[in-house]
Amino acid sequence: TLHQIVNMLRKFKSLFCKSDIDMTFNPIKVKINGLQYYLRKADSSDLVNILDLQYQLCPRPLCWNIKYLTTEITNPENIYLVLYCRQQLAAVLGLKMSSDEGHIAFIGVKLEYQFQGIGTLLLQQAITLVQNNYIDKITLEVNVKNVHAQRIYRKMGFIPDSIRKNYYATLQEDAINMVLKL
């Protein structure tokens, strides 16, 4: 079947083209609930805005610093997407890719933009990027207490794989490792 052929090509590529990850992303405009959004690949001009968003969403001990985020954004095996509305950062997605899996390192939607389908939009973009590289799996971790995010991930097809005890060590909280097989 076509599905078997695609999977065979994915496996072939992962065996013989390990360093050939395509992180190309063409910016797009999208309208959500009457508002115009602009989604593009993050660059160094976004660093402060991304950190501000992370500080708004995450407990302080979990927040990154500017040096770490710069390393993340400039790593050729990572892609960070930023979504702007009226020149204000609304959301961020960080995706790491290797030859055998994509890993969502960070996804965050600013509080005033939540519950509008923006997280789903970002996840769909991540899935497309991973599929375009013939990779057949995406993973992520989510706090066991973040039931809303878990619901979104399940709706997108992610399934719980394991519990990572004390994953958020500074908070003494566990994470659920979730996997989407493509």
PASEBA-1860 file (N, C-alpha, C; in nm, 3 decimals):
! residues 182
1> TLHQIVNM> 0.083/-0.119/0.000/0.000/0.000/0.000/0.087/0.125/0.000 ~ 0.023/0.236/-0.027/0.097/0.363/-0.029/0.157/0.395/0.108 ~ 0.082/0.368/0.215/0.131/0.393/0.351/0.258/0.311/0.378 ~ 0.263/0.188/0.335/0.381/0.103/0.356/0.501/0.156/0.277 ~ 0.475/0.205/0.155/0.584/0.259/0.072/0.641/0.385/0.138 ~ 0.552/0.473/0.188/0.598/0.595/0.255/0.681/0.559/0.378 ~ 0.635/0.465/0.457/0.712/0.422/0.576/0.846/0.363/0.538 ~ 0.851/0.286/0.428/0.977/0.229/0.381/1.073/0.341/0.340
9> LRKFKSLF> 1.021/0.443/0.271/1.106/0.557/0.232/1.156/0.633/0.353 ~ 1.070/0.649/0.454/1.113/0.715/0.578/1.227/0.639/0.643 ~ 1.214/0.509/0.652/1.320/0.428/0.714/1.448/0.434/0.633 ~ 1.436/0.428/0.500/1.552/0.437/0.413/1.624/0.569/0.435 ~ 1.547/0.679/0.438/1.608/0.810/0.458/1.675/0.819/0.594 ~ 1.610/0.765/0.698/1.668/0.775/0.833/1.797/0.694/0.843 ~ 1.811/0.589/0.763/1.933/0.508/0.767/2.048/0.572/0.690 ~ 2.016/0.637/0.578/2.122/0.683/0.489/2.137/0.834/0.478
17> CKSDIDMT> 2.048/0.908/0.536/2.053/1.055/0.524/2.041/1.120/0.660 ~ 2.118/1.075/0.755/2.102/1.118/0.894/2.117/1.269/0.915 ~ 2.202/1.335/0.841/2.224/1.477/0.867/2.147/1.567/0.770 ~ 2.057/1.511/0.696/1.986/1.586/0.594/1.847/1.628/0.642 ~ 1.843/1.702/0.750/1.716/1.748/0.804/1.685/1.884/0.745 ~ 1.568/1.895/0.686/1.526/2.020/0.622/1.443/2.101/0.720 ~ 1.496/2.214/0.763/1.427/2.301/0.857/1.370/2.424/0.788 ~ 1.344/2.411/0.659/1.286/2.522/0.584/1.143/2.546/0.631
25> FNPIKVKI> 1.111/2.672/0.652/0.974/2.708/0.686/0.941/2.839/0.617 ~ 0.841/2.836/0.533/0.797/2.957/0.466/0.692/3.027/0.552 ~ 0.713/3.155/0.579/0.617/3.228/0.664/0.476/3.221/0.606 ~ 0.378/3.219/0.696/0.238/3.216/0.652/0.157/3.317/0.732 ~ 0.052/3.366/0.668/-0.047/3.450/0.735/-0.171/3.364/0.755 ~ -0.232/3.380/0.872/-0.351/3.302/0.902/-0.448/3.391/0.979 ~ -0.575/3.374/0.952/-0.678/3.451/1.022/-0.749/3.359/1.120 ~ -0.753/3.401/1.246/-0.819/3.324/1.351/-0.912/3.419/1.425
33> NGLQYYLR> -1.040/3.383/1.429/-1.141/3.465/1.498/-1.134/3.612/1.458 ~ -1.114/3.635/1.329/-1.113/3.772/1.278/-0.982/3.847/1.293 ~ -0.884/3.788/1.360/-0.753/3.853/1.377/-0.651/3.794/1.281 ~ -0.566/3.879/1.226/-0.461/3.836/1.134/-0.335/3.800/1.213 ~ -0.281/3.682/1.189/-0.159/3.634/1.255/-0.053/3.609/1.149 ~ 0.072/3.618/1.192/0.186/3.594/1.104/0.275/3.490/1.172 ~ 0.295/3.376/1.107/0.376/3.267/1.160/0.504/3.256/1.079 ~ 0.617/3.259/1.149/0.746/3.251/1.082/0.847/3.181/1.172
41> KADSSDLV> 0.963/3.154/1.113/1.074/3.097/1.188/1.133/3.205/1.279 ~ 1.160/3.168/1.404/1.218/3.263/1.499/1.362/3.296/1.462 ~ 1.403/3.416/1.500/1.544/3.455/1.487/1.584/3.533/1.612 ~ 1.704/3.585/1.612/1.757/3.650/1.732/1.674/3.772/1.775 ~ 1.602/3.833/1.682/1.519/3.948/1.720/1.400/3.908/1.807 ~ 1.371/3.778/1.816/1.257/3.729/1.894/1.295/3.685/2.036 ~ 1.423/3.682/2.067/1.467/3.624/2.194/1.398/3.684/2.316 ~ 1.396/3.815/2.327/1.337/3.880/2.445/1.188/3.849/2.453
49> NILDLQYQ> 1.119/3.854/2.339/0.975/3.825/2.339/0.947/3.680/2.380 ~ 1.029/3.588/2.334/1.010/3.447/2.371/1.032/3.429/2.521 ~ 1.138/3.489/2.572/1.164/3.478/2.717/1.051/3.540/2.798 ~ 0.998/3.654/2.753/0.886/3.717/2.822/0.764/3.624/2.824 ~ 0.736/3.562/2.711/0.623/3.469/2.705/0.646/3.351/2.798 ~ 0.768/3.299/2.797/0.798/3.185/2.884/0.784/3.223/3.031 ~ 0.829/3.342/3.069/0.815/3.389/3.207/0.668/3.400/3.247 ~ 0.583/3.438/3.150/0.440/3.449/3.178/0.377/3.311/3.202
57> LCPRPLCW> 0.425/3.211/3.130/0.359/3.080/3.132/0.420/2.978/3.228 ~ 0.548/2.989/3.256/0.619/2.886/3.332/0.662/2.938/3.469 ~ 0.663/2.850/3.567/0.723/2.888/3.696/0.870/2.927/3.675 ~ 0.915/3.027/3.743/1.050/3.082/3.725/1.162/2.976/3.721 ~ 1.162/2.876/3.807/1.276/2.782/3.802/1.287/2.707/3.670 ~ 1.177/2.702/3.592/1.180/2.628/3.466/1.217/2.715/3.347 ~ 1.221/2.845/3.365/1.246/2.936/3.253/1.390/2.928/3.205 ~ 1.405/2.946/3.075/1.537/2.946/3.014/1.601/3.083/3.030
65> NIKYLTTE> 1.732/3.088/3.005/1.799/3.217/3.002/1.831/3.250/2.856 ~ 1.877/3.370/2.833/1.900/3.418/2.696/2.008/3.336/2.625 ~ 2.110/3.294/2.698/2.218/3.216/2.638/2.166/3.080/2.589 ~ 2.088/3.013/2.674/2.034/2.882/2.636/1.939/2.896/2.517 ~ 1.851/2.996/2.521/1.756/3.014/2.411/1.827/3.048/2.281 ~ 1.932/3.127/2.287/2.010/3.158/2.167/2.068/3.031/2.107 ~ 2.120/2.943/2.192/2.174/2.815/2.146/2.065/2.731/2.081 ~ 1.948/2.730/2.143/1.835/2.653/2.088/1.795/2.703/1.950
73> ITNPENIY> 1.779/2.833/1.937/1.731/2.891/1.811/1.833/2.877/1.699 ~ 1.961/2.882/1.731/2.064/2.875/1.627/2.109/2.732/1.595 ~ 2.064/2.634/1.670/2.098/2.494/1.643/2.032/2.452/1.511 ~ 2.109/2.403/1.414/2.050/2.367/1.284/1.952/2.249/1.289 ~ 1.951/2.175/1.398/1.856/2.064/1.410/1.731/2.106/1.488 ~ 1.718/2.234/1.518/1.601/2.287/1.586/1.533/2.389/1.497 ~ 1.404/2.402/1.518/1.331/2.513/1.456/1.234/2.567/1.559 ~ 1.237/2.697/1.575/1.144/2.765/1.662/1.053/2.851/1.574
81> LVLYCRQQ> 0.924/2.834/1.592/0.826/2.911/1.518/0.763/3.013/1.612 ~ 0.744/3.134/1.562/0.681/3.239/1.641/0.557/3.287/1.566 ~ 0.452/3.310/1.643/0.326/3.357/1.587/0.298/3.495/1.645 ~ 0.286/3.593/1.557/0.261/3.731/1.599/0.122/3.776/1.556 ~ 0.063/3.859/1.640/-0.064/3.925/1.610/-0.046/4.072/1.648 ~ -0.067/4.160/1.553/-0.051/4.304/1.577/0.087/4.334/1.638 ~ 0.188/4.272/1.586/0.328/4.291/1.629/0.352/4.251/1.774 ~ 0.264/4.168/1.828/0.281/4.115/1.964/0.295/3.964/1.953
89> LAAVLGLK> 0.395/3.910/2.022/0.414/3.765/2.019/0.296/3.697/2.088 ~ 0.230/3.607/2.016/0.114/3.535/2.068/0.149/3.393/2.109 ~ 0.246/3.331/2.038/0.276/3.191/2.066/0.413/3.152/2.010 ~ 0.467/3.044/2.066/0.597/2.990/2.026/0.590/2.838/2.026 ~ 0.660/2.779/1.931/0.679/2.634/1.930/0.825/2.606/1.901 ~ 0.887/2.521/1.983/1.025/2.478/1.962/1.026/2.331/1.927 ~ 1.087/2.297/1.815/1.091/2.159/1.765/1.234/2.119/1.739 ~ 1.273/2.005/1.795/1.405/1.948/1.770/1.385/1.826/1.680
97> MSSDEGHI> 1.476/1.807/1.585/1.463/1.691/1.497/1.594/1.615/1.486 ~ 1.580/1.484/1.489/1.691/1.395/1.459/1.644/1.304/1.346 ~ 1.726/1.211/1.306/1.688/1.125/1.194/1.570/1.034/1.225 ~ 1.544/1.010/1.354/1.437/0.915/1.386/1.319/0.973/1.464 ~ 1.328/1.099/1.508/1.211/1.157/1.576/1.217/1.308/1.581 ~ 1.097/1.366/1.590/1.083/1.507/1.621/1.048/1.517/1.768 ~ 1.094/1.621/1.834/1.064/1.639/1.975/1.022/1.783/1.999 ~ 0.903/1.800/2.051/0.856/1.934/2.084/0.915/1.973/2.219
105> AFIGVKLE> 1.010/2.065/2.214/1.082/2.108/2.334/1.004/2.214/2.411 ~ 0.925/2.293/2.338/0.849/2.399/2.404/0.732/2.438/2.316 ~ 0.618/2.455/2.377/0.503/2.516/2.309/0.434/2.603/2.412 ~ 0.407/2.725/2.374/0.342/2.816/2.466/0.258/2.918/2.392 ~ 0.138/2.941/2.443/0.048/3.041/2.387/0.019/3.143/2.497 ~ 0.043/3.269/2.466/0.019/3.377/2.561/-0.125/3.368/2.613 ~ -0.143/3.397/2.740/-0.273/3.377/2.806/-0.391/3.437/2.729 ~ -0.376/3.559/2.680/-0.489/3.624/2.612/-0.521/3.564/2.474
113> YQFQGIGT> -0.434/3.474/2.425/-0.458/3.410/2.295/-0.495/3.262/2.310 ~ -0.506/3.215/2.431/-0.539/3.074/2.452/-0.686/3.046/2.420 ~ -0.715/2.918/2.397/-0.850/2.867/2.368/-0.906/2.921/2.236 ~ -0.815/2.941/2.138/-0.857/2.987/2.006/-0.805/2.897/1.895 ~ -0.745/2.785/1.932/-0.693/2.692/1.830/-0.549/2.720/1.789 ~ -0.483/2.811/1.858/-0.346/2.847/1.821/-0.249/2.733/1.853 ~ -0.265/2.669/1.967/-0.180/2.554/2.001/-0.194/2.444/1.898 ~ -0.317/2.419/1.855/-0.341/2.317/1.752/-0.274/2.355/1.621
121> LLLQQAIT> -0.283/2.482/1.584/-0.217/2.530/1.462/-0.067/2.504/1.468 ~ -0.005/2.537/1.581/0.140/2.516/1.596/0.174/2.366/1.590 ~ 0.094/2.284/1.655/0.118/2.138/1.650/0.106/2.086/1.507 ~ 0.008/2.135/1.432/-0.007/2.093/1.293/0.115/2.130/1.210 ~ 0.171/2.248/1.235/0.292/2.290/1.164/0.409/2.199/1.200 ~ 0.421/2.163/1.328/0.528/2.073/1.371/0.513/1.937/1.303 ~ 0.393/1.885/1.299/0.368/1.756/1.235/0.408/1.761/1.088 ~ 0.372/1.868/1.020/0.408/1.884/0.879/0.559/1.887/0.860
129> LVQNNYID> 0.629/1.963/0.945/0.776/1.969/0.935/0.839/1.831/0.955 ~ 0.789/1.757/1.051/0.842/1.623/1.078/0.812/1.530/0.961 ~ 0.690/1.532/0.912/0.653/1.446/0.799/0.734/1.480/0.674 ~ 0.760/1.608/0.652/0.839/1.649/0.535/0.982/1.595/0.540 ~ 1.026/1.554/0.658/1.160/1.496/0.674/1.154/1.344/0.686 ~ 1.041/1.286/0.651/1.023/1.139/0.652/1.054/1.079/0.788 ~ 1.017/1.151/0.892/1.034/1.103/1.028/0.896/1.057/1.075 ~ 0.890/0.946/1.146/0.761/0.886/1.175/0.715/0.895/1.320
137> KITLEVNV> 0.778/0.984/1.398/0.740/0.994/1.539/0.771/1.133/1.594 ~ 0.679/1.183/1.677/0.700/1.308/1.751/0.676/1.279/1.898 ~ 0.764/1.332/1.983/0.748/1.316/2.127/0.739/1.453/2.195 ~ 0.689/1.451/2.316/0.686/1.571/2.399/0.665/1.528/2.543 ~ 0.695/1.619/2.634/0.664/1.598/2.775/0.564/1.705/2.816 ~ 0.473/1.665/2.903/0.373/1.758/2.955/0.357/1.733/3.105 ~ 0.344/1.839/3.181/0.326/1.828/3.325/0.199/1.747/3.353 ~ 0.207/1.654/3.449/0.091/1.571/3.482/-0.028/1.656/3.525
145> KNVHAQRI> -0.002/1.777/3.575/-0.110/1.864/3.620/-0.174/1.946/3.508 ~ -0.110/1.949/3.391/-0.159/2.031/3.280/-0.259/1.951/3.196 ~ -0.378/1.935/3.252/-0.481/1.852/3.190/-0.530/1.912/3.058 ~ -0.537/2.044/3.050/-0.583/2.108/2.926/-0.488/2.075/2.810 ~ -0.358/2.090/2.832/-0.263/2.058/2.726/-0.270/1.910/2.689 ~ -0.281/1.824/2.789/-0.293/1.680/2.761/-0.412/1.652/2.670 ~ -0.523/1.719/2.695/-0.644/1.700/2.613/-0.617/1.740/2.467 ~ -0.548/1.852/2.447/-0.515/1.896/2.311/-0.424/1.794/2.243
153> YRKMGFIP> -0.321/1.748/2.315/-0.229/1.651/2.256/-0.300/1.522/2.219 ~ -0.389/1.474/2.306/-0.465/1.352/2.276/-0.553/1.372/2.153 ~ -0.615/1.488/2.145/-0.701/1.519/2.030/-0.621/1.516/1.900 ~ -0.494/1.553/1.908/-0.406/1.553/1.790/-0.347/1.414/1.762 ~ -0.374/1.317/1.850/-0.328/1.180/1.827/-0.212/1.134/1.913 ~ -0.162/1.222/1.999/-0.054/1.182/2.090/-0.110/1.085/2.194 ~ -0.030/0.986/2.228/-0.071/0.892/2.332/0.034/0.891/2.444 ~ -0.012/0.876/2.569/0.084/0.869/2.680/0.173/0.746/2.664
161> DSIRKNYY> 0.302/0.765/2.686/0.399/0.657/2.669/0.458/0.614/2.803 ~ 0.489/0.712/2.887/0.549/0.681/3.017/0.541/0.803/3.106 ~ 0.566/0.781/3.233/0.574/0.891/3.330/0.722/0.916/3.358 ~ 0.761/1.041/3.354/0.898/1.079/3.389/0.894/1.139/3.529 ~ 0.932/1.057/3.624/0.927/1.098/3.764/1.020/1.217/3.788 ~ 0.966/1.316/3.859/1.042/1.433/3.901/1.110/1.503/3.782 ~ 1.044/1.499/3.665/1.099/1.562/3.544/1.122/1.711/3.566 ~ 1.025/1.774/3.631/1.038/1.915/3.668/1.092/1.917/3.812
169> ATLQEDAI> 1.219/1.889/3.826/1.280/1.864/3.956/1.265/1.981/4.052 ~ 1.281/2.103/4.002/1.272/2.218/4.092/1.131/2.236/4.148 ~ 1.033/2.180/4.078/0.894/2.186/4.125/0.851/2.056/4.191 ~ 0.936/1.955/4.181/0.907/1.821/4.230/0.777/1.768/4.169 ~ 0.768/1.782/4.034/0.650/1.736/3.961/0.691/1.644/3.849 ~ 0.600/1.552/3.816/0.623/1.454/3.712/0.574/1.506/3.577 ~ 0.623/1.441/3.472/0.577/1.471/3.336/0.528/1.341/3.272 ~ 0.437/1.358/3.179/0.394/1.247/3.096/0.468/1.259/2.965
177> NMVLKL> 0.535/1.154/2.922/0.596/1.150/2.790/0.487/1.104/2.694 ~ 0.462/1.182/2.590/0.358/1.148/2.493/0.421/1.132/2.357 ~ 0.364/1.042/2.277/0.418/1.008/2.145/0.308/1.013/2.041 ~ 0.342/1.067/1.925/0.254/1.063/1.808/0.327/0.986/1.700 ~ 0.271/0.874/1.660/0.327/0.795/1.549/0.262/0.843/1.420 ~ 0.344/0.878/1.324/0.295/0.931/1.197/0.289/0.825/1.089
END
